[in-house]
Each structure stands twice: as structure tokens, then as C-alpha cells.
Amino acid sequence: MHIAVFSQYHTNPDCPATSRHYALLAYLARQHRITLISTRTWEPQRLTQQYPWVPAGVELRVADVPYANQMGVARRGLAFAQYAAYAVREGLRIDRPDVIWGISTPLTAAWAAAQVARRRKVPWVFEVQDLWPSFPIAMGAVPNRWAQRRLFALEKSLYGSARHIMALSPDMTRYVEATANHNPLAPPRVSTVLNGTDLELAALATDEAVATLRREQNLEGRRVVLYAGTLGRANDIPTLLAAAELLAAQLPDMVWLFMGLGFDEPRVREAAARCPAIRLVLPQPRHAVFSWFRLAEVSVVSFLGLPVLDANSPAKFYDSLAVGTPVIVTNNGWTRELVETHGCGWFSPPSDAPALAQLLHTLLEQPEQLRAAGAAGRQVAATAFDRQQLAATVQQILEQAAQ
């Protein structure tokens, strides 16, 4: 079977980003022909050269479309349009696929997949990674009401034209079903396929690797809190910094690591300059990040208190649990339900620095509780978050859609 994949942002484990689709494509390419239509956005950002850029058996069609988080709304929109135009053109040139897999974000990548599917009369599967356009609208990126209506109409039309829809969290699935006006008597068209994690990479975080990292980073005898991921507007970084400074005054042996880049990086640098307990760590390649998670007593996965963000399926959540490091979440959605149900983490209200600092202080004084929660998280990851198992589900969905 020939699968055409439309994804504007391809990464591999050498990149400082989740490599979800790298793992899924590697699995699919064992049995099927794969053509990936993407861009070079992440290729120059490889930090190591340990992995081929695409898995064996994947044919790559790639466009030079610049993109960076620092771009303004108009420049981002241009990048989205440039990729969509390229993807449609290439999608009409490649050998006719049996099924098309369109991956959003952005929504324009899914639009391109739908256009090619319609013109070539083949089914397509829509993977919803973030709730677009609800997310950019909630963040104020699309203030024009006419543009908002057009984007919501586009979203709904894409849900309607897809043979099947994959959503990365249970909350996303519920949103899609409600938005698409799904008929409960019809066959299921929406499946939850979690973001997941790479357990084989998590296994690289051995006792020896973590001890070496702790020694190299001068963290011996320190209690470590970790935030790893984009330092973006949606991640509520100012609240984390305020909590870190409150905690530093109470626990002199605590250090809070902020790993990543993004909009609030200058703010983190300023905080680190005035508070020795705060450190900014440069992004790490995917295959190395697990040792940093295991180094920490607890990690924090934070977002602003916007309902649309409660559905998020962040890679750092899965990666932390995979190595046995419990997680504090600020999403009042499915991640809160999961950590509380399985006893592998805790909820702290969004944008409440004193509450977060107090929770962390209590937990860091109870190492046995942290270890128990970490063990519970590792068990959940092994049974529900393995990307090899998730890849088998994706393959089944694509094969059924092609029939």
C-alpha cells in the first residue's frame, strides 16, 4: 500500500523536539511504501547526526519554507500557505497513493491533504495534533471575526471530508466529535491515538548515564525540578519562574532547570541571572532528553488556564512518566484525570505561583511519595504510551481507510 503523508514539520531524534512521526513512519515503512511531503524547517536544527533524517523506506519530498516561533502572525501565515501550495503540487505529481495522511498543525497542511485526496479520488485520514483554529484564536493570533468564521468553517469541512480522524487526546476526540456533528449511529470515525513516547530511547537513561549527567552539571546533592519544552506564550513560564523563586527561598538545595527555547527565553535568562536556583539549559536532542527527565525529582507540564489548552497532548508529559519521574500538570483536563487516577502526578491550578511552590515544597520533602508516583507513571507509560503499539494502531486505521 502507498501512503502519502502531509506534514509541514518533520523531525528526527537528533532534533530538540518530539519525534512522534519518525517512530510511526519507521514502523509503517516496514510493510508499506511511504512518501513524506514536508519542509526543511527542522533539518538545520539537528544537534547530533546519530539517525538518518528519514527512516529507511521513506521517500522524502521537501520544500524550503522558512519557519520559526519568533515569526509574527503574517509571516507564519505566509509559511503555512507556501507549504500548502507545495504540498498540493507534489501530491498531484507523486504516484497515486492508496491513502493520504494529513497532519495538523497547521490546519493548512490538512487542507492540502484533503485537496489532493479529492482530486486524486483517494481517501484521507486527518490527524489532529492541536485544536486549530481554536488554539490560535484563543491566543489572540486571529482577532478578525470574519477570518475566525472562515477558519472554523474550514475545520468543520475537513472533519467532514476525512475518512477517519485521529486525535492525540481523549479531550481532543470529544471536541472533534462535537464539532463534526458525528452521528452516533454511524461507524466510529474518530479515534484517540495518544502522542506517546519512545520507550527504547527512554531505556537509554540508565543509572550510569544519569549519574554522569548529574556530575557534569554540578547537580550532586541538589533536588531538581524540570520544565522541558517550548518556552512559549501558552506555557505560562512567568508563573513557573515566580514559583521557582519562592521555592528557592525555602529549599536552598533545590534547582529548577528550564530546558528549551521560545518567546520567554529572555525572561528565563533574566531570572537565572538574579536567582542561582534557576538555570536555563539549551535544548537537547530527542535521544538525550530522557536522562534529563530521570535526573529530576519531579517535572512540571504547564499551560495557561484556557479551556482549549486542556486538551493538549504534550510530549514532555509522556517522556517524564516513561523514566519514572512524576509530573505536575496545570491542565484541568484529561492529563489531570490521568495523573490523579493512576497516582503518577498532581494538579496545580494554572497561573498560581504560590500554590505551585507550596505543592513542590511538600513533595520534595516526601521522597518516598515521589518514588511511588514515579513507579506508577513508568507502569502507565509501558502499558499505554509505547509508540510502537500506537504505530500499530495508526497502521490499522490507515489500512482500513484505504479499503
Residue pairs with C-beta under 8 A, 6 or more apart in sequence:
1 31
1 32
1 33
1 98
1 99
1 398
1 399
1 402
2 32
2 33
2 35
2 95
2 96
2 97
2 98
3 28
3 32
3 33
3 34
3 35
3 97
3 98
3 99
3 100
3 101
3 398
4 35
4 37
4 91
4 94
4 97
4 99
4 100
4 101
4 113
4 116
5 21
5 25
5 34
5 35
5 36
5 37
5 38
5 100
5 101
5 103
6 37
6 87
6 91
6 100
6 101
6 102
6 103
6 109
6 110
6 112
6 113
6 116
7 21
7 36
7 37
7 38
7 103
7 109
8 38
8 39
8 41
8 65
8 67
8 80
8 83
8 87
8 103
8 105
8 106
8 108
8 109
9 38
9 39
9 41
9 42
9 67
10 21
10 22
10 36
10 38
10 39
10 41
10 42
10 43
10 54
10 60
10 62
11 17
11 18
11 19
11 21
11 22
11 42
11 286
12 19
12 22
12 46
12 51
12 52
12 53
12 54
12 286
13 19
13 22
13 50
13 51
13 198
13 201
13 285
13 286
13 287
14 46
14 47
14 48
14 49
14 50
14 51
14 285
14 286
14 287
15 42
15 45
15 46
15 47
15 285
15 286
16 45
16 47
16 260
16 261
16 283
16 284
16 285
16 286
16 289
17 42
17 45
17 286
18 195
18 286
18 315
19 198
19 286
20 195
20 196
20 315
20 387
21 103
22 51
22 54
22 55
23 198
23 387
23 388
23 391
24 387
24 390
24 391
24 394
25 34
25 36
25 54
25 55
25 58
26 55
26 56
26 58
26 391
27 388
27 391
27 392
27 394
27 395
28 34
28 391
28 394
28 395
28 398
29 55
29 56
29 57
29 58
30 57
31 395
32 395
32 398
33 57
33 59
34 57
34 58
34 59
35 58
35 59
35 61
35 94
35 95
35 97
36 54
36 58
36 59
36 60
36 61
37 61
37 62
37 86
37 87
37 90
37 91
37 94
38 60
38 61
38 62
38 63
39 62
39 63
39 64
39 65
39 67
39 83
39 86
40 62
40 63
40 64
40 65
41 65
41 66
41 67
43 53
46 53
46 285
47 283
47 284
47 285
48 285
48 287
48 288
50 285
50 287
51 287
53 60
54 60
61 90
61 94
63 82
63 83
63 86
63 87
63 90
65 79
65 82
65 83
65 86
66 79
67 76
67 79
69 230
69 232
69 261
69 262
69 263
70 263
71 79
73 141
73 142
80 106
80 108
80 109
81 108
83 108
83 109
83 112
84 108
84 109
84 111
84 112
85 112
87 109
87 112
87 113
87 116
88 112
88 115
88 116
91 100
91 112
91 113
91 115
91 116
91 120
92 116
92 119
92 120
96 120
96 122
97 120
97 122
98 122
98 402
99 122
99 123
99 124
99 125
99 163
99 398
99 399
99 401
99 402
100 113
100 116
100 117
100 122
100 123
100 124
100 125
101 113
101 124
101 125
101 127
101 398
102 109
102 110
102 111
102 112
102 113
102 114
102 117
102 124
102 125
102 126
102 127
102 162
103 109
103 110
103 113
103 127
103 129
104 110
104 126
104 127
104 128
104 129
104 130
104 132
105 129
105 130
105 132
106 132
107 132
107 133
107 151
107 154
107 155
107 158
110 126
110 158
111 154
111 158
113 124
113 126
114 124
114 126
114 158
114 161
114 162
116 124
117 123
117 124
117 161
118 161
122 402
123 163
123 401
123 402
124 161
124 162
124 163
124 401
125 162
125 163
125 164
125 165
125 166
125 397
125 398
125 401
126 158
126 159
126 162
126 164
126 165
126 166
127 165
127 166
127 167
127 168
127 193
128 165
128 166
128 167
128 168
128 172
128 176
129 168
129 313
130 312
131 172
131 175
131 308
131 311
132 151
132 155
133 142
133 148
133 151
133 152
133 154
133 155
134 175
134 308
135 234
135 308
135 309
136 142
137 148
137 151
138 306
138 307
138 308
138 309
139 233
139 234
139 306
142 148
142 151
155 179
156 179
156 180
159 165
159 176
159 179
159 180
160 180
162 189
163 189
163 401
164 189
164 190
164 191
164 397
164 400
164 401
165 176
165 180
165 189
165 190
165 191
166 190
166 191
166 192
166 193
166 394
166 397
167 173
167 175
167 176
167 190
167 191
167 192
167 193
168 192
168 193
168 194
168 195
168 313
169 192
169 194
169 195
169 311
169 312
169 313
169 333
169 334
169 335
170 192
170 334
171 310
171 311
171 333
171 334
172 192
172 311
172 313
173 190
173 191
173 192
175 311
176 190
177 190
180 189
180 190
182 189
182 190
191 393
191 397
193 390
193 393
193 394
193 397
194 313
194 318
194 384
194 385
194 390
195 313
195 314
195 315
195 317
195 318
196 318
196 385
196 386
196 387
196 389
196 390
197 315
197 318
197 319
197 321
197 322
197 381
197 385
197 386
197 387
198 286
198 322
198 387
199 322
199 381
199 382
199 385
199 386
199 387
199 388
201 286
201 287
201 290
202 290
202 319
202 322
202 323
202 381
204 287
204 288
204 290
204 291
205 290
205 291
205 293
205 294
205 323
209 291
210 291
210 294
210 295
213 219
213 291
213 292
213 295
214 220
214 295
217 295
219 255
219 295
221 253
222 253
222 254
222 255
223 251
223 253
223 254
223 255
223 297
223 364
224 254
224 255
224 256
224 257
224 295
224 296
224 297
225 244
225 247
225 254
225 255
225 256
225 257
225 296
225 297
225 298
225 299
225 300
225 360
225 364
226 256
226 257
226 259
226 292
226 293
226 295
226 296
226 298
226 299
226 300
226 320
226 325
227 237
227 240
227 256
227 257
227 258
227 259
227 260
227 299
227 300
227 301
227 302
228 257
228 259
228 260
228 289
228 292
228 293
228 299
228 316
228 319
228 320
229 235
229 259
229 260
229 301
229 314
229 315
229 316
230 260
230 261
230 262
231 237
231 258
231 260
231 261
231 262
231 263
231 264
231 265
231 267
231 268
232 262
232 263
232 264
233 263
233 264
233 304
234 303
234 304
234 306
234 309
235 262
235 264
235 302
235 303
235 304
236 302
236 303
236 304
236 330
236 350
236 351
237 258
237 262
237 264
237 267
237 268
237 302
238 264
238 267
239 302
239 350
239 351
239 352
239 353
239 356
240 256
240 258
240 300
240 302
240 353
240 356
241 267
241 268
241 271
241 278
242 353
242 357
243 353
243 354
243 356
243 357
243 360
244 256
244 271
244 275
244 277
244 278
244 357
245 271
245 275
245 277
245 278
246 353
246 354
246 357
247 254
247 256
247 277
247 357
247 360
247 361
248 254
248 256
248 275
248 276
248 277
248 278
250 357
250 361
251 361
251 364
252 277
254 277
254 364
255 277
255 278
255 279
256 277
256 278
256 279
257 279
257 281
257 292
257 296
258 268
258 272
258 278
258 279
258 280
258 281
259 280
259 281
259 282
259 283
259 284
259 289
259 292
260 281
260 283
261 282
261 283
265 280
268 278
268 280
269 280
271 278
272 278
272 279
272 280
281 292
284 292
289 319
290 319
290 322
290 323
293 299
293 316
293 319
293 320
293 322
293 323
293 325
294 323
294 324
294 325
296 320
296 325
297 325
297 363
297 364
297 367
297 370
298 325
298 326
298 327
298 328
298 360
298 363
298 364
298 370
299 316
299 320
299 325
299 326
299 327
299 328
300 327
300 328
300 330
300 356
301 314
301 316
301 317
301 320
301 327
301 328
301 329
301 330
301 331
301 335
302 329
302 330
302 350
303 309
303 310
303 312
303 330
303 331
303 350
304 350
304 351
305 330
305 332
305 349
305 350
305 351
309 331
310 331
310 332
310 333
310 334
311 333
311 334
312 331
312 333
312 335
317 327
317 329
317 335
318 381
318 385
320 326
320 327
320 377
321 327
321 344
321 345
321 377
321 378
321 380
321 381
321 385
322 377
322 378
322 381
322 382
322 385
323 378
324 374
324 375
324 377
324 378
325 374
325 377
326 339
326 344
326 345
326 346
326 370
326 373
326 374
326 376
326 377
327 335
327 339
327 344
327 345
327 346
327 377
328 345
328 346
328 347
328 348
328 356
328 359
328 360
328 363
329 335
329 336
329 339
329 345
329 346
329 347
329 348
330 347
330 348
330 349
330 350
330 351
330 356
331 350
332 347
332 349
332 350
336 347
338 344
338 345
338 380
339 345
339 346
339 347
339 377
340 346
340 347
342 376
342 377
342 379
342 380
343 372
343 373
343 376
344 373
344 374
344 376
344 377
344 380
345 373
345 377
346 359
346 363
346 373
348 355
348 356
348 359
349 355
363 369
363 370
364 370
